[in-house]
Amino acid sequence: LEEAAFQLQQIFRIDISIALNILGIESMRAGHCRAAFTCFKLAADRGYSKAQFNVGLCYEHGRGTEKDLEKAGFYYCQAASSHHPMAQYRYARYLLQHGPGSCWDRQHKAVALLERAAGAGITEAQAYLGVFYMRGLQPQEKRGLKYLLQAANSGDAQSRYHVGVCYEQGLGVQQSLAEALRHYRQSAAAGNAQARERLR
């Protein structure tokens, strides 16, 4: 009986968190940022990862609350530890740009988070990793190209442009101007100005 009561409490807690998060989303859409933040924060403090991510966004962009990157990082970290893929991406970016600790430790942790987010299909993480591996202190061109292709195949025009550069310059792949042109054309058709310029 105690176990059943505990399970009911857990379900009720989760349902309330989901409802608060939905209310927060609807409030944000209606332009009531302060009310939205309050709803997100209540759900986040109950441990709901989607709300924790939303609180992180509010703190990062100053929506409904004062802008505070440290608090944004804290909430992204909480959501990331519950395997929220977009929070993993955002927390990795936070670590690389603002995080505490040594540069190597932050970079190592951030790359692991980016890899998980990219594996979960987050296009932004794939694109970021692609450029990161291409431009790092010790470039890993084949690995970078793999992530750039994933992001490009998900519709990211900037990554498609970078794939064209890889083919034009032979980075991580056999040099092929025909392939470079194909990728530049696709990127330009999707609105990428750099690709249009490169085609000229």
C-alpha positions in Angstrom: 0.0 0.0 0.0 2.9 2.4 0.8 4.5 1.6 -2.5 1.2 2.3 -4.4 0.9 5.6 -2.5 4.4 6.5 -3.4 3.8 5.7 -7.1 0.7 7.9 -7.1 2.6 10.7 -5.6 5.3 10.4 -8.3 2.7 10.3 -11.1 1.0 13.4 -9.6 4.3 15.2 -9.3 5.2 14.5 -12.9 1.7 15.4 -14.2 1.8 18.8 -12.3 5.3 19.5 -13.8 4.1 18.7 -17.3 1.0 20.9 -16.8 3.1 23.8 -15.5 5.6 23.5 -18.4 2.7 23.5 -20.9 1.2 26.5 -19.2 4.6 28.2 -19.3 4.9 27.6 -23.1 1.4 28.9 -23.7 2.2 32.0 -21.6 5.4 32.6 -23.5 3.6 32.4 -26.8 1.0 34.9 -25.5 3.9 37.3 -24.6 3.5 36.8 -20.8 7.2 36.1 -20.2 7.1 36.7 -16.4 4.2 34.3 -15.9 5.9 31.8 -18.2 9.2 31.9 -16.3 7.3 31.4 -13.0 5.6 28.2 -14.4 8.8 26.9 -15.9 10.7 27.5 -12.6 8.0 25.7 -10.5 8.2 22.7 -12.8 12.0 22.8 -13.0 12.3 22.8 -9.2 10.3 19.6 -9.2 13.0 18.0 -11.4 11.2 18.1 -14.8 14.0 18.3 -17.4 12.0 20.0 -20.2 11.2 22.8 -17.7 14.8 23.0 -16.5 15.8 23.5 -20.1 13.2 26.3 -20.5 14.4 28.0 -17.4 17.9 27.9 -18.8 16.6 29.6 -22.0 14.9 32.3 -19.9 18.0 33.0 -18.0 20.2 32.9 -21.1 18.0 35.4 -23.1 16.6 37.4 -20.2 12.9 36.4 -20.9 10.7 36.8 -17.8 13.7 37.3 -15.6 17.1 39.0 -15.5 19.7 37.6 -17.9 22.1 35.4 -15.9 24.4 33.1 -17.8 25.6 31.3 -14.7 22.0 30.4 -13.7 21.3 29.4 -17.3 24.3 27.0 -17.2 23.1 25.6 -13.9 19.6 24.7 -15.3 21.1 23.4 -18.6 23.4 21.2 -16.6 20.4 19.8 -14.6 18.4 19.1 -17.8 21.5 17.6 -19.5 22.1 15.2 -16.6 18.6 13.9 -17.3 19.6 13.2 -21.0 17.8 16.2 -22.5 19.6 16.4 -25.9 19.2 20.2 -26.6 20.2 20.9 -23.0 23.3 18.9 -23.6 24.1 21.1 -26.6 23.4 24.3 -24.7 25.4 23.3 -21.6 28.3 22.2 -23.8 28.3 25.7 -25.4 28.1 27.3 -22.0 31.1 25.2 -20.8 33.2 26.2 -23.8 32.4 29.9 -23.5 31.8 30.6 -19.8 32.3 27.5 -17.7 34.5 27.2 -14.6 37.6 25.0 -14.3 40.6 24.4 -16.6 40.2 24.8 -20.3 41.1 21.2 -21.1 38.5 19.8 -18.6 35.8 22.0 -19.9 36.6 21.1 -23.5 36.7 17.4 -22.7 33.3 17.5 -20.9 31.7 19.8 -23.6 32.8 17.5 -26.5 31.3 14.5 -24.7 28.0 16.3 -24.3 28.1 17.5 -27.9 28.7 14.0 -29.1 25.7 12.7 -27.2 23.5 15.6 -28.5 24.7 15.0 -32.0 24.0 11.3 -31.7 20.4 12.2 -30.6 20.0 14.1 -33.8 20.5 17.7 -32.7 21.5 19.5 -35.9 23.1 22.4 -34.0 25.4 20.0 -32.1 26.4 18.1 -35.3 27.2 21.4 -37.1 29.2 22.7 -34.0 31.2 19.5 -33.8 31.9 19.5 -37.5 33.5 22.9 -37.3 35.1 22.1 -34.0 36.9 19.0 -35.4 37.9 20.9 -38.6 39.4 23.9 -36.8 40.7 22.4 -33.5 44.3 22.5 -32.4 44.7 19.0 -33.7 42.2 18.9 -36.6 40.3 15.6 -37.2 39.1 16.2 -40.7 37.3 12.9 -41.3 35.5 13.2 -38.0 34.6 16.8 -38.7 33.3 16.0 -42.2 31.1 13.2 -40.7 29.3 15.6 -38.4 29.1 18.3 -41.1 27.4 15.8 -43.4 24.9 14.8 -40.7 24.0 18.5 -40.1 23.8 19.2 -43.9 21.5 16.2 -44.4 19.3 17.6 -41.7 18.9 20.7 -43.7 21.6 23.0 -42.3 22.7 25.2 -45.2 25.8 26.5 -43.4 27.1 22.9 -42.9 26.3 22.1 -46.5 28.6 25.0 -47.4 31.3 23.7 -45.2 31.0 20.3 -46.8 31.6 22.0 -50.1 34.8 23.6 -48.7 35.9 20.2 -47.6 35.5 18.8 -51.1 37.1 21.9 -52.7 40.2 21.7 -50.5 40.4 18.0 -49.9 39.8 18.1 -46.2 38.9 14.7 -44.8 37.9 13.6 -48.3 39.3 13.1 -51.8 39.4 16.6 -53.5 36.5 17.0 -56.0 35.5 20.3 -57.5 32.4 18.7 -59.0 31.2 17.6 -55.5 32.2 21.0 -54.1 30.0 22.7 -56.7 27.1 20.3 -56.0 27.2 21.2 -52.2 27.7 24.9 -52.9 24.6 24.9 -55.2 22.5 23.1 -52.6 23.6 25.5 -49.9 23.1 28.5 -52.1 19.6 27.3 -53.0 18.8 27.1 -49.3 19.8 30.8 -48.9 23.4 30.6 -47.8 25.2 33.8 -49.0 28.7 32.4 -48.5 27.9 29.6 -50.9 26.5 32.0 -53.5 29.7 34.0 -53.2 31.9 30.9 -53.5 30.0 29.8 -56.6 30.8 33.2 -58.3 
